[in-house]
Amino acid sequence: KELPHVNVNEGPQILKMSGGVADVDLFCKADIENFKFTKPILNGNIKIKNADITYVPRKMRLVNSALTLSFTETDLHLKNSRFQLGKSIINMNCSIKNFLNLYYSAPEKILVKLNLSSPQLYLNEFMPILGPRSKVTRSKTNGNTVKEFTEQLGTVMEASKMNIQLTVKKAIYKNFIAKDLYANIDLIGDGVILQKVSVSHAGGKLSLTGNIRQMGAQNKFYLKSRISNVNVKEFFYAFDNFGQKSITDKNLRGYLSSTVDVNGSLNNAGSVLSRSIKGIVAFNLRNAALLNFEPLEKAGKFAFANRNFSDIRMQNLDGTFNINGDKIGISPMQINSSVMNMDIKGIYSLGAGTEIELDIPLRNPEKDAGLTENEKKQSRMKGIVLHLKAVDGENGKVKIRWNGGRKAK
């Protein structure tokens, strides 16, 4: 049968179909109570080809769709399904146990197991699936079986629990490009639970767990992640510098490994809301460079006019940032670089409240080139040491002054 002829015009339109054909081979058995079907049992298949299907509540239009709905008494299976969502091609298999028994009586108890794969997926086109789910209420029956069925279909699709197993060869989201994406995601009520996500990106590996609580314009998220050996410039660029503008992809070079434990807010488009992130980021940078970073450029001009603080090279750097909205706490950190050695700690603020202590020996690290690593550690803070402080300046800039309260070691 041609699909436009099977659209239901009565009641709310949940699925809209156009084009394509459906081959139906079904056997139905059900009790009839008050002229309504109860305890239905279905066996057979519905095969759909070359269809355009729109899921109206989320405005998702799937084109050139093919799928087989297989009913085995009370269960439903979707097999050999292929959809195109925007530029993304999606292959799908789906299993829903006890579907018909729970369809009317307890849709929130339905568990949808969804296996998705794609050669190339544009994640922004996938976002409506992860968007806020509509609150649903069961309407009273009125004897109109067709209308009740279509209304209940919307209820089932919004209230049911869903587990998504996603495998993608290439994934794209804004500036983020990744390979070999695997995700195990649960959709439950107003939440998205990231059981496990792993991906190859920027020459390294990323893995994460977490959750998103959907609350409308501001969706709360919690994220725990491990990052291994990624190109730091590409990484910061891909994630829009994590919603901050202090240290960006333009400032950084090198290879990053990190553990991240943060929470914050996302808008409905999936972008991080500015200054919403709180948590801890511990990191290691190898073969790194810090380029044109204003606080250190200021310090360099103040004390080391003949050294290039616009291009600072570091073989290895370990550090921990404690992020609290617009404040970034810098745990005590040793920087050994091409232009100087430095001990640094304090608060860097995206607004007001910057207060960073800098202990900087005047000795030039280039003179230590012939020393052993142990000798370098012993000599790095010898000689004259400047005790400086980076604080708020005018027009949102940072200024450097003497740290008069700092005692020499």
N, C-alpha and C positions, 0 to 999 in steps of 0.2 A: 504494500500500500504506500502511496506517496505521503511523505510526512506532513506537509501542510494540512492534510485532511484529518490528522489525528490530534491537532492542537485543540485544547479545551478552551472554549470561549466563555464558559460560565465560571464565575468566581475569580479569585486572583490568579494571574498568570505567572507561574513559577518557572516553567521551562517553555521556551518558544522555539519551535523547530521550523526550518524552511529548507527546501530542496531535499534531495536524497529519497531513499525508499527504505521501507521496513518489511521484512519477511517475518510473519508471526506464526508460530507453531506451539500453542499452549493448551494444556488441559487444566481446568479450574474446578475445584470442589470446595464448597463453603456451606455453612449453616446460614439460614435466613431468619433473622429476628427483627420484627417490626419493619419489614421490607428493607433491611440492610444486611450486607454480607458480614458474617463474623467467622472467626477461625478459618480464614481461607488457606487453601493448599494449592500451590501452583507447580506444575511440572512442564518443562519445555523451554523454548528459546525464542528470543526476539533478536533478529539480526538487522542492524541499521548500517547503511552505506551512504557515503557522499553527502552527509547531512551538515547543515549549519545549525548549531544548538546554542541558544542564549540562556544562561541562568540569570533570570531577571533581577533577583534581590541584590546580587553582587556585580551586575552589569558585565558578566563574563561571556564573551562570544567565542565559541569554538567552531572553527570552520573545517570543512572537508573531513568530517568526523566519521569514524567507523567503529562500531562496537557490537558485542554480542552480550545480551542479558540472558543469563541461564538461571532458571528457577528450579530448585530441587526441593519440593515440598515447602518448607518454611524458610529456606535459605536463598540468598541471591548472590550470584557471581557475575562479574563483568570480565569478559575475556577478550584478548586480542584487540584491545581498544587503541585507537590512534586519534589524537586531536591536534589541531593547530590553534594555538593561542597567540595572536599577534605574529611575531616572527619565530616563536618557539614551537618546536615539534615535541609532543609528549606521547609516550606509549604507556598504557595503563592496564593493570590487572587489579581487580578489587574483589574482596570477599566480605559478605555481611551475613553473619550467623543469626538465625532466629528472626530474620527480618520481618516476615509477615505477622508473626505472633506479637511483636512489639510495636508494629507500625502505628497502631491506634492507642494501645494501652499504656506504653511506656517508651516513647521515642528516645528519651534521654539515656536509656539503657542499651540502645543499639551501639555496637562497636563496628566501625567501618575500618577494615584493613586495606590500605591503599598502597600499591607498589607502582611507582612512577619511574620512568627512565627517559632520558633525552640526550640526543647528540649535542645539542646546544640550547641552553635555556637562558632567556632574559628574565632575571629574577624580578624586575619591577612589574612584569606582566603576570607574575605568579603571586604578587602581594595581596590581591583581593581574597585569596583563599585564607591568608593569615590575618585578614582584617577583622575588626570587631564583629562578633556574631550577634544577630538580632535576638532580643529577648522574645520568647515565644510563650503563648498561652493557649490552652486547649479551648476551642470554641464548642458550644453546645451543638449537639447533632440536631438537624432540622429535616431529616428525611431525604435530602438531596444528595444522593450517594456520590455523584460525579464531583459536585462542588466540594463535598467534605474530603474526598480523596485528594484533590489538588491542593486544598488548604493544608491538609495534613502532610503532604509532600514537603511543603516549605518548612513546616514545623520539624519534620524529621531531619531535613538537611541542616537546619540550624542548631538543633538540640542534641543530635547524636555525637558520640565520642568518635574521634578519628585518629588512627595511627597511619602516618605517612612514611614509607621507606622510599627515599629519593636517591637515584644514581644519575649523575650528569657528567658527560665527557668534558663539556666546556660551559662554564657559568659566567654570566655578565650582569653586573649591577652598577649602573652609573660608571664610575672609574675603576671598579673592581672587576678584574678578570681572573678566573681561576680554572684549574683543571682537576679532573677526577674528584668531583664533589660527591660526598656521601652524607646523607642526613637521615636521622631517625627522629621524627617530630610527632608529638601528640597535640591534638586540638581538643581541649576540654573546656566546656562552658565559655567563660570569658578569657581563657588563657591559652597560650602557646608554650609547650614545654619542649625545649631542645634537648632531647635525651643524649644525642651524640651528633656532632657535625665535624667532618674532617675534609680537608681540601689542600691541594697544592697551589701555592701562590707565590709570585715574586721570587722564584728559585728555591723556596723553602716549603715548610709544612705548617698548617694551622689546624688546631683541634679545639673544640669548645663545647660546653654545656651551658644551660641557662634556661630562662623563661621570660615570657612577655605577658604582662597583665594588661588587657585591653580596656581602656577607660575613656575612650573617645578621642579628644584632640591630643591628649598627652597619655601615651601608653608607657607604663613603667616596665623596665627590663632589668634583669640580673644576668651577668655574663661572667663565666669563668673560662679562661682560655690559656692554651700553651702555644707558643710561637717558636718555631725552630728555624734558624738560619735563613731568614727572609731578607731581601734587599730592602733596606730601611726607607730609602727614598720612594720606591714603588709602593711600599706598604702604607706609608703615611698618605701618599697621594690617593691610593685606592679607597681609604676610609675617610677622606675629606678632613685629614688631620685631627680626627676624633673630636670635632666640634670646637677646637681651640685654635688660636692664632699665634701662640707664643713661639713654639718650635714647630716648624712645618716641613713638608717635603723639600722645600727650597733650601732649608738649612742643613739637611742631613745627608750623609753618605755612609756606607758601610753595611754590615750584615748583623741583623738583630735576632736575638733569642730572648724570650720574655715569658713571664707568667702574669696574667691579668685577672683581677678579681674586682669587678666594678658593677655599679648599678646606675641607672639614669632614666631618661625619658626619650621616647621617639614620637614623632608625629605620624599621622596616618600614611604618609608617603614613605616611611621607613628611615627618615633622616634623624640624626641625633640632635636634640634640642640644645642650643648653645648653653654652656655653663651648667648643665644638669648632671654631669657625671660625678660620682663619688666612688672612691675605692683605692686600691693599691696596684701599682704597676712596678714590678721588679724586672730589670733588664740587664742584658749584656750586649755590648757593641764591639765588634771586631773590625779591624782595618777601617776605622771610622774617620769621618771628617765632619767638623761643625763649621758651617759657612755662614758668614754675615749674620751672626746671632748678636743682637744689639747689646744685651747686658755685658757680654764679654768684650765686645768691641769698645764699649765705653771704658771698661777697666783697662784695656790695652792702651788706649789713647791717653789715659790718665797717668799710667805708670811705665809703659813700655812702648814709647813712640816708634822705636826702630824695629819692632817685631810685628809680624803679619797676623793680627787677630781676626782677620776676615776669612782665613783658611787655616783652621786648627786641625792638625792630624793626630790621631790616637791609635795605637795598636790595640788597646783593650780598655774598656770602660764598663764598670759595674755600678749600678745605681738603683735607688728605689724612690718612686714618686708616690706621695699620698695626696690624692686628688679629692678636693671638696668644693665642687661647684667652680667658682672663679678663682679659687686658691689652689696652688700646687705646692705641696710641701716637699722639699728636697731633703731627704735624709743625708747625714754626713757622707760625703763622697770625695774620693781622691781622683783627681784628673791629672794624668801624666801625658803631656802632649808635646808637639813639635816646638811650641813657643814658650811654654812655661809649665811648671807644676803648680797645682792649686788644690787646696782643701776648701770645700764649699758646703754650705747648709743654709736652710732658711725657707722662706715663703716667696714664691713668685705669684703675683696676682694679675689676673686678666683685667681687673678693675683697680681699686685702691687697696694698698696693704702690702706691697712688695717690701721685703726685708731679708736680704740674702747676705750672709757673712762670707767674706772671701779672704783666705790667708794665702798670700802669694810670695814665694821667695824670689828675690831679684836674680839669683843665679840662672844662667842660661842652660837649659837641659841639653843643648847640643854639646856642651863641654863634658857631659857624662857618658858620651857615646862609647868609650872604651871600658866602662866599669861593668862589673857583674851585676846581676839583678839584685842581689843582696846589698851590694855597695851602693847601688842607686837608691834603694829604699832608705838606707842610713843617711845618705847625703842630701836627699831631695829638699829638706826644709832647713838646711844649714845656711848660715850667713844671714844677711838682712832679709827680714820677712815683712811684707806690707800687710797690714790688717785693714781691710776695706769693707764697706757695706754698700750694697745696691738698694736704693729706696725709691719711692715715688718721686717723679719729677713733674715738670709742667706739661700740660696737654697730653697726659697719658704716657709720657716717656719715662725712662729710668735714668736716675742720676747716681753718681758714685761719690761717696764721701769717706773720710777716715772713720774707722770704727774705734772711737776713743775708749769705749768700755771693754775692748778686747785686750786681754793680757798676753804678752809674749810667752811662748812656750819655753 
